[in-house]
Amino acid sequence: MRHFPRFLALLAAIILAGCGKPDFSDAEKKTVASLALSTLPSLKPDSTNRFADVPAAAALGSTLFFDQGMSRDGTVSCSTCHKIDRQFQDDLPQAVGVGHTNRRTMPLAGVARDPWFFWDGRRDSLWAQALTPLENPLEQAGNRTAYAHYMKTRFGERYERIFGPLPDFSGMPLNASPLGTDAEKAAWNAMSDTQRNALNGVYANIGKAIAAFERSIEPAPTRFDRFALDLGTGAEAKGDAAFSQEEILGLKLFIGKANCVTCHNGPRFTDNSFHNTGVPPVADLPPDRGRIDAVRQVEADPFNCLGAYRDGDASACGELRFMVKDGPQLIRAYKTPSLRGAATRPPYMHAGQFSSLEEVVAHYAKAAPSVEGTSEIHPLELSDRERAALVAFLKTLTE
């Protein structure tokens, strides 16, 4: 017993030393370094959109993004759901535009780096994605002929400086679309192929302008990135870069026992792929089968990479040409979202099924079976302390 005080002193010294300099193996350090924002490569040019990096196109796209005139009733814009002060999302379980949708609004930081768009990947380029809400009856609910006329009336000079002359709209209906009301569909079918192609070209350019603006939205460094830099250089972390023991445990669990990093990897904490993780459906919402149904939609989209409105050649279309088109793994599979900033944007999952990060962690620990298809996750025994530590770490991914 006479040695017990000496033992306590030694134990305290070990604990204090651990608090000063976290102990990570070389393999763990390598994994942590791979998650740091400093490893994010420069944004590649979008060869399907030759206006992607044209400042005037981005400026027009910014205007259109915030313009409520880009909707059927003049009350909804892209920014209605993608709020600039909320990481370009809206804090709602499901987005609300002209109507109530069945999906959660995704944040936009780094969106130009995605190979697929929407929770199910039903579009294959940022500019094709930008077009989809414009005609969705639950979002902006307009039609492409009305948008073309609106461009000429309000932005004609700006448009033509960027994209060239607008087509002659004489003889074209004010409201027509292959996706609209019966009257709009009839008006669309009554036009000539030349007229429809001209209008589609204007419509595609609207998407390309909005995409040029959205390319500028990138993730910002966080506490985690400052910690990762110090860990990689061997410097002693100071200020907010110093992680608590709870945050260190959470990080170790994230890249180790909890296996979160399998899907949430790379500097954006996403593998850009689709997974069935057993997330339950929401009562009273339409059936939603995820990626399995989106494959046909992206193939049928006239604005996809293999369509007539792509700039450049088909060499950029590898993702579309070689995508997995069928298989049980696509059933109720949804895109892995980036975790950067996630702590301040509940609710979570593709339809806002979980209201807190604690609920998310509990779901992955329990690993309930999927209502359709097969969930990829397996039960994980995590103590209350470990669950709290994972949540504490996830909070370091916010500025």
C-alpha positions, 0 to 999 in steps of 0.5 A: 500500500505504501506504493499506492500514492506513487502509482496514482502520481504515475497514472496522473502523469500518463493521463496528463501526457495523453491530454497534451499530445494524442496518441495515434498510430502511423496508420491512424495518422495516415487516415486522419490526413486523408480526411483533411480539407488541405488534401482536397484537389483543385476543382476539375473543369466541367467539359460538359459545360463550357461556361462553367468557369466563365465569370459572367455566366456565374454572375447570371447564375447567381441572379437566377439562383435568388430570383423568385421569378424563376417559378410558376407563381413568383414565390419560389427560387433555388434559394428558397430551399438552399438558404445562403445562411444555412449551408444552402439547405433549409432545416426542414425534413422535406423541402417545401417549394410550391408544394411539399416534396418527399426529400430533404434539401442537400447542402451545396458546399463542394457539390460541383465535385459530385459525380451524381446529383440528388439523393438518388443520383437521378442527374449526372451533371450539376447543370442538369440537376439545376434544371430539374427543380424548375419544372418539378410541380412541387418545387418551382413548378414552371415550364421551359418555354415560360423560362425561355421567354422570361430570359428574353424579357428580363435577361436577354442582353446578359444572356446573349453576351454569354451564350449568343443570340436567343432564338426567334420566339415568334409563333412559339407558345408562352407555356409549353413543356414535355413535363407540364400540364396536359395543355403544356404537353399539347403545346409542346408537341405542336411545335416543330423539332427546330423550335423544341430544340431551340427552346431546349438549348436556352433551357440547358444554358439556364442550368449551365449558368446556375451551375457556374454559380454553384461551383463557387460554393466550397467547404470551409476549414473546420476545427478538425482540419486544424487538428489534422494539420497539427497531428500530421506535423507533430505540432502541439495542438493549441486553441480550438485545434486541441481536441478533448479526450472525448473528441479524440475517442470519437475520431478513433471510433470514426476511423476504427471500431465504428467503421464510419470512414468506410463510406464517409471518407476523403476530405469531404467525408463522402464516397459519392456512392449509394448505400442502403443503410436501413433508414426507415420510410416516412409515413404518408410520403410516396414510396421511395426506392432510391437509386434503383428507380433513379437509373432509368431517370438519368438514362431518359434525361435529354440533358444527360451527358450523352444528350445533344445539349452537352458541350465537349465530347462523350469522353466525359461521360464515363460515369453514365456509360458504365454506371451500375444499372441493376442489382439488389444493392440499388434498392433503397440506396441513397447517396452518402452525404458529406458530414462537413457542417452536419452538426448544425443542420438537422434533421438527417437522412434523405427525408429527415427521418432523424432529428439529432446526431444522437439518433443517427448514431443509435440507428447505425449501432442498432442496424435495423433491417431495411424494409426493402432490399438489404441494409449494408450495416451490421449491429455495433456494440457502442457504450453510451460513452462511445456514442457521445464521443462520436457525436462530439467528434462530428461536431468538430466538422463544423467551423 
